[in-house]
């Protein structure tokens, strides 16, 4: 509401208007006469009713100043120190999006007064992506191979890294059409329409033989599942044979490590079977990268085969541009007006500690809170337990979703916080602490959502300025109540946590992109006669597992 300045008889706004403006501002800025917004608005309405509108320049200025003071006065009573990225928030440099896109952008929320952050886009070489079957010749072709059916969520990040690193033709190879694939490629084509998707083991093998790739990424390379590791070795053999037939060095091959020990077993076999291939290890967690660089068995293999293994960290936190809009189906709406806390992953009591929800019966929540769970369930008792515990607090509710990636993206965009529910009470805590990536952490970074998690989980992930819990998981409900109050009253503090996610995502992505760019810039080139004989020594026997 504008502060209307009284006018002089000649119709111009004079000193009286300036005095009225100063008096109105003093009501808001002077601590001795501080007014709440609900007390100030009736006075402003009364003043508006008796003063005409025409020609009031000072009224417009006063409206802007009063609105700013009313909105940010609570923050001006404290001293804050901001990093350069956080200073953009203080200066008000928030992204200006159309109203239709503000509510569901990655930095946004269902709260109509909640505008998205201005998070810079991920660094890219800006090489236009071509289609494989177009008349334009590919100069830096690359491909992503996913032979495992349970890690499709890694594919978008690998595709984005390749296009950002300079690959002008990118393909995704899927030997089997997974039942869990859902609509991930439908969503990916919204921001990467030129990416080719190849299904079927035979088609993938023929593609590798003909494409003359510069870089091949195997998103999953674990050695304890016979079927999927046989597929991986089949395509490694095809890569080596295609290069030997053309008498060129084979492309760089990046092997994804999800679980340390199974990966080491498969990697040792790959080094022995394919002496001509040049391998790079890809980790999905910073702590796991450190373990891979210093792993005793890997160092022994390196000395035995005289081949150095490099390690790159690629956290799968890219799911599309920040302003890409995702919406839930009409029949699956969330609780209106509630603060949403999202958890992503299978409802498995062996991997998640759901007993912390019991604490909400002794905690007062200032506004409705909805615990949202996305993923399948291994036991129906988990849902029944969570629903029963939610009845102990009138402001607490739970919601369960599963299905397509688009549903997960929409839930992540509409959420306010993310919680992985991992603490020392579960048997797999040490695995997550030492480098196993929790899906909730990747989703939180991808959609810039503050995380409520144990301190060791956050510290090994390398993410600062989030909401930390004791590693025992105690005080979860109290921490959630405090987070809700922070969201309502300290929006700058809330935004600082989101900007920490933005900086983390940008920095980690840039390092991985530069690594892949160096691999793409290293051309295969022709090989000498002695190298040709080495390249032909390919062991194509089935891998012995046991």
N, C-alpha and C positions, 0 to 999 in steps of 0.2 A: 504494500500500500504506500502510495507516494505521500510525502509530507507537503501539504499545500501551503504555499507562502501567501500571506495577505498582500493585496495590491493597493497602490496609491490611486488617487482619484483620476489621474490621467491615464490609467490603464496600464502603466508600466510597473514592473517589479523593482522597488527601491530598497533603501536600507532596512525598512520594516520587514521585508521578505527575508533578508539575510539574518536579521535578529531572530525571527521566528524559526528559521532553519537551525541556527546555532542552539536555541533553547531546546528544540526537539531532539537534536543530537545529544545534548547534555543529559537528557533523561535516560539515554541508553548507555552512554559511555562513562558517566560519573558513577563510581561504585556507591556513593551515598544515596543516589537516586536511581539505582539500577531497577529496571523494569523487566519482567518476563515478557515474552512475545505475546502471551495471551492477555496481559494487562495493557500492553502498548497498542495493540490493534484496535480496541474499541475507541481509544482516544483519537487514533488516526482516522477512523471511519467518521467520527463526529466532525472532525476538522474538514474532512473531504466533503461533507454534506452542505456546508455553508459557504464554501469558497468556490468560485467559478474556475473553469479549467484553462481558459485561453491565455497563451503566452507565458507560461511559467517555466522559465529555464531553471531556476533554482530548485523547483520542485522535483525535476527530473534528477538533478544531481543528488538532492537529498534522498530520494528513493533508493538510489544505488548504494549510498553510504549506509543508510539505516539497514538495508537488507544484509549488507556485508557484516555490519557489526552484530546484528541479531544472530546471524548464522555462525559467526566465528568468534564471538565474544568469549565463549568458554575457553577457547584455545589460547586467547591472548593473555589470559591470566597466568600462563605457565611459560617457561623458557624452554624452547626446543632447539636442538642442533640437528641440522639435516645434511645428508650427503647431497652432491649435485643432482642426482636423479630424484631424490625426495623433494628437493627445493622446487621442482616443477609443480608439485602439488600445492605448496604454499603460495606460489605465484599464481595459482589458478589455471595453469596450462593443462587443462584436461581436454581430452579428445572430443571434438564436436562432431557428433554423429546425428543422422536424422532420427526423429523420435521413434520411428518403427524399428530402429536397430539399437537404440540405447538400452532397452530393457533386457535384451538377450545377448549382448555382446560378451566376449570372454571376461572383460573386466566389470561387466554390469551385473544386474540382479533384477529380480522381480519388483524390488522397491523402486517406485517411480522417481524418487528423489536421489537415486544412486547412480551417478554418471560413471562411465568407464574411465580407466586410467589411460594416460598417453604413453603406452609402452612401445618403444621403438620396434620396428619389424626386425626379424632375424637377418643377420648379414648374409648377403648373397652375391655371387659373381654376375648375376643378371644375364646369364646365357640363355637365349630363347630355346625352349625345349621343342624338338622336332618329333614328328611321328615316324615310326620305323618304316612304314610303307610309303612315305612321301617321296617326292622326287629329289628332295634335298638329301645329300649324303651325310651320314653321321660321322663326325670326326672324333667324338669322345663318347662312345657307347658304354653303358654300364647296366648292370642288372642286379636285382635283389631276389634271392632264392629263399623261400620258406618251406622247408619240407616237413616241419612239425606243425600239427594242427592247433596248438594251444598258445601260440605266440604271435598271432596276426596283428596285435596292437603295436608291434615294433615296426611294421612295414611303413606307415606314413613317415616316421622320423627318418628312416633310411632313405626313402625316396626324396624327402626334402633335403637331406644332406647331399645326396648325389647331384640334384639339380642346382643347389647352391654352390657346390664345389666346382661346377663347370661341365658336368655331363649333359650333352645336348640331346641324347636319346636314352631313355630310361625304360626298363621293362621290369615287371614283377612276375616271377616264375613260381607257380603253385603246382607241384606234381600231383597232388590230390585235392579235390574240391571238398574242403572241410565243412562239416555240418555247423561249425562254430564261426564260419566266415561271415555270415549275416550280411550286413550292407556296408562293410568297410570300404570296398572298392567304389561303391556308389557315392559314398561321402568323399572319398579321395579324389574322384574325378571332378568334384566341384571346384577344387583348387589346382588339380594337376590333370587336365583333360587329355594331354598328349601321351600320358604314360600307358604303355602296352601291358596287358595282363594276359599271361599264357597259362592255361590249365592243362593238366595231363602230363604224366612222366615222359611219354614218348615225344610230345610236342616240346617240352622243356629241353630235352636232350638235343633234339634237332636244332632248336633255337641257339643253344650254346655252341654247337658245331659251326653254325653259319654266321653268327653275329660278330665274331672277332672283337670280343669285349676288351675294354681296357681295365675294367674293374668289376669284380663279382663279389657280392656280399651274401654270405650264408648267415641269415639272422639267427639261426639256431644250429649249434654244432655240439651236441651232447652224445655220449657214447653208451648209454645204458638201455636204449630202446632199439632193438634189433632192426625193426622195420624202417624207422626214420633215419637211422645212421647208415643203413645200406643205401637209402636214397641219396643221402649226402655224398657218400663215396662214389656212387654211380656218376654224379654230375661233376665231381672233381676229376674222375677219370676222363669224362668227355671233354672237359676243359684242357687237360694236359694233352690228350690225343689230337684235338683240333689244332693246338699250337704246334705240336710236333709235325703234323701233316703239312702245315704252312711254313715250317722251318723258321718260326718266330718264337721269341720268348713268350711264355704264357702270361696272361694278365695277372695283376695282383689279386689275391683272394683274401677276403676279410672273413674271419670265422667268429661268430657270435658265441660268447660264453655266458650262459644263464646260471649254471651250477658248476662249481669249481672242479670237483673231483671227476665227474663224468666227462667234462670237457678235456681234462688232462689225458684221460685214457684215449679218447678219440683223436686228440691232437698228436699223441705219440705215434699212433698208427698212420696218420696222414703224413707225418714227416718221413716215415719209413717207406711208404708206398709211392709217394709222389715227390721224388727228389728235385724235380724241375720247377715245381710250383713255389711261388713266393707268397708266404703267408703273413698276415697281420691279424692280431687278436683284438677283437672288439668286446669290451666290457660294458655292462649296463649300470654300473654303480662305481663311484669313485673309490670306495674302500676295496672293492674287488679288483680294480685296476692295480692298486698297490700290491695286493697279494699275488697277482699274476706276474708282475715284474720281478718279484723276489721269491717265487715258488721254487723250491729246491729241485724237484723233478724236472720242471721246465728248463731250468738252468743246465741241468745235466744233459737233457735232450739237445739243447742248443750247442753244447760243446761236442757231443757225440756226432751230430749231423753237420756241424760247422755252419749252422744257419741261425742268424740272429732273429728273434721274434720281437716285434714292436707291439705296443699295446695302445689302443685308442679308446677313450671313454665316450660312449654314445648313449645318453639317457633317453629313453623313448617318451619324450614329453611333447612331441609335436602332433597335433590332430587337425591342423588347418589354421588359416589366418584368424587373428583375434576378432575381427568383425564379421566372421562367417556365422550366420544365424542358424540356430538349431531350436526346434520346438517339439514339445511332447505331443502325442496324439490327444485329442480332446477328451477321450475317455480316461486318460491317465494323468489327471491334474494333481498337483501337490496341495498341501494345506495352505490356504491363502493367508498372507501376513506373517507367516512363521519364519524364524531364522533356521535355515537348512544346513545340516551337518552331514556331509556325504561320506560314505565308505564304499570303495570299489573292490570287488573280488568275491570269491566264493564264500558263502556263509559256512565256515568251517570252524568249529570250536577248538580244533587242534592248532589252528594258525591264528585265530583272533580271540581276544579276551572280551567276551560279551558280558561278563559278570559286573563290569563297571557301571552298567546301566542301572543296577540295583541301587546305587547311591542316590539316584534322583528322588527317591521317596523322602529324603531328608534335606533336600535343597529347594529353595524358593527361586523360581524362574520369573523374571520380570515381564516376559512376553512369551507367546507360544514358540516352542522349539520342536523341530521335526528331525528325527534321525532317519536318514535315507540310506538304504542299502541296495546296491546294484550288484547282482550276480546270482548264480544258482545256489542251491542249498544241498548239502550232503545229508542233512538230518532235519526233518520237519520240526523236531523239538526246539531248534534254535529260534525259528519264527514264533512258535508258541510262547517261548520264554520271553522274548523281547516284547511281544504284544501284551503279555501279562504285566511285565514291569512298567510299561508305559501307562497303565491304568492307575499307578500309584501317584501320579502327578498330573493335575488337571491341565497344565501347560505343556505337557510332553506327549508326543505322538511318534509313531514309527511308520515307515512306508517301505515297501519292497518292490523292486523292479528287476527285470532281467530281459534279455533279448538283444536287439540290434545295437550297434555302436552309436547310431544316431540318437538313440534313447539315452545312452550314457553321456554323450556330449551335451544333450539338452539338460540333463540333471546337473552336470558339472557347471554349466554356464549359470544356472539358476541358483546354485548353492552359495553359501556365504563362508563356510569353513569345510575342511576335509579332515577326517580322523581315521587313521589306519587300524586302531584297536590292537596294537601290538605292544606287549610289555613282558616283564619277566615271569609272569604267571603262565605263559604258554611255552611249550617245549622247543619251539622253533625261534625263540627270541634271539639266540646267539647267531643263527644264520642271517637274520635280517640285520642285526647289528654289524656283522662282519662283511656284508656285501650283497646279500640277496635283496633285490629291489622290490619294495611293496608297490603294487599298482596304484594305490591311493596317492603316494608321493609323486609319481609321474603325472597323474591326472591333475593334482594340485598345482604343479609347476606349469603344466600346459595351459591351464585356465586361470592362472594367477590367483589362486585361493589360499588364504592362510591355513597353516597346518596346526592341528592340536595333536601332539605326539610326544613320546618319551625323549628325554634329552639325548640319549646315546643314539637313537634312531636318527635324529636330526643332525647331530654332530658328525657321524660317519657319512651321512649324505652330503654334508658340506653346506647346509642351508642355515643361515642365521636369521635373527629377528622374527622368530615365529613363537607360538605359544607352547611352552615346554611343560611336560609332566614329569613327575618322578618315574624312574624306570620300573618301579613296582606297580604303576598304574593307579595309585591312590589319588584321591581328589579329582578324579575325572569330571564328575558332575559339578563340583564347585568351580572347576576351571571353565567348564562350558558356560555356567552362569556368568562368570566374570567376562568371558569372551562376548556374550550377548550384550552385556552392559557396555563393553568397549565399542561394539559395533554401533550401538544406539547413541552414545555420548561422546566418543573420542574417534571420530571418523578419520582424522589425520593419522592417528596411531594405527588404525586398521589399514589405511592406505599405504603406510610405510611397510607393513608386512607384505602387502601385495607387490610393492615396488621391489622389495628384496627378492621375490620370486622372479620378477621381470629381469633384474640384473643377473640373477643366477642362470636363468635360461639363456640369456644373450651370451654370457661369457662362456658357458659350457658348449653351446652350439658353435660358437666361433672357433674354438680349439679343435673340435671334431671336424668342422668343415675345412679348416686349413690342412688337417692331416689328409683327408680324402683328396683335396686339391693336389697335394704333392704326389699322391699315388696316381692320379689321372695324368699329371704332367710327365710322368716317367713312361716313355713309350716302350712297347715290347721290343721292337727292333729285331733284326735278323740275328740268328745264333750261329756260332762257329761249329765245325764238324764235331769236335769233341763234346760240345754241349748238346748237339743233336742226338748223339748216342745215349747221353744221360737222360734226355727227355723221353726217349723211347722206352726206357725201363719203367714201365707202369705195371704195378701189380693189380690185376683186375679180379683176383679171387674174392669171394665173399668174406666179409670181416668176421672173424671168430669172436664171439662174445660168450661170457660165462662168468 
